[in-house]
């Protein structure tokens, strides 16, 4: 006896088997087959039919309905050549989509057959986590969109449902630099903790390097006589990369503070070569930010009573210090490895700060002139 049914446009005609033998068309077996086809049709209708559950010995066990959202996301991830740091973000997104509830039947989105997925499933999954920020949701949807783009290309899906998911609103957190007084207090406190921590923090405050650039800095890229360091390698997630975040090397000019910190550090690690900065507890290069945060940074801020901010905010502090010193945005952006456009978007508040009073004064002067000439402002 053969059963005939269609799943996602594909026809199947599996033979009913028990213990490797085809069922004979007896009245009892025909009744069994009728009950079975009713159950299968209902599973197909609800998008929960899996071929191998009913016909494990059939040659037609490759039904596209078996490919779930989770299994496709995992398969898609294996096609990518990405950095380990990027892979970690993708893994988090796949974990979210695999476990998020997607309907009133308490099913998770990951178990939904790929071709049975609906936009409502995705939206329900998102709505189940109101605690997630808009930025995180957008990142997760981006992963889903990329995976479904390949599924459409491979003709596993007819449309990319993730394209229809509206972007979640989120507000970019503004730069939150340390004040000059706070910066100097932190540097002074670091000097009491350990000479290398002192050098590390002062250099960070007065070069504004990214964490990955600072921890990946090698003595061969330091030119104390030319007053510059070349940023060509970075350290991300303990993995050294021979390119920067922007895939462009840049020259960072040294000032008296950053140069002094480097000269002190050269006496510690310069002779051995290799990485400039290291964890003083083990005399080994930093492999992540976590140890520095836990053992040194958090404790220094707590002792000083300074509001906690990530070490990355030392980069913001350097940017705003340059602006308040009257340096041009183009030079500042080059120092930080930003485009001028991005630099202006992040630090416009500090660029405008001193200029706003001047511009307002010009307006008031014009209004005063008009009043003196008897011209009404109404």
Secondary structure, DSSP 8 states (H G I E B T S, - for coil): -B--EEETTEEE--B-EETTEE----HHHHHHHHHHHHHHHHHHHHT---HHHH-TT-S----GGG-BHHHHHHHHHTT----HHHHHHHHHHHHHHHHSB-STT--BGGGSBGGG--HHHHHHHHHT-TTS-HHHHHHHHHHHHHHHHHHHHTTS-SS-GGGGS--------------HHHHHHHHHHHHHH-HHHHHHHHHHHTT---HHHHHT-BGGGEETTTTEEEE--EEETTEEESS-TTS--EEEE--HHHHHHHHHHIIIIITT-SBS-EETTTTEE---SHHIIIIIIHHHHHHHT-----TTHHHHHHHHHHHHTT--HHHHHHHHT--HHHHHHHHHHHHHHHHHHHHHHHHHHHHHHHHHTT----
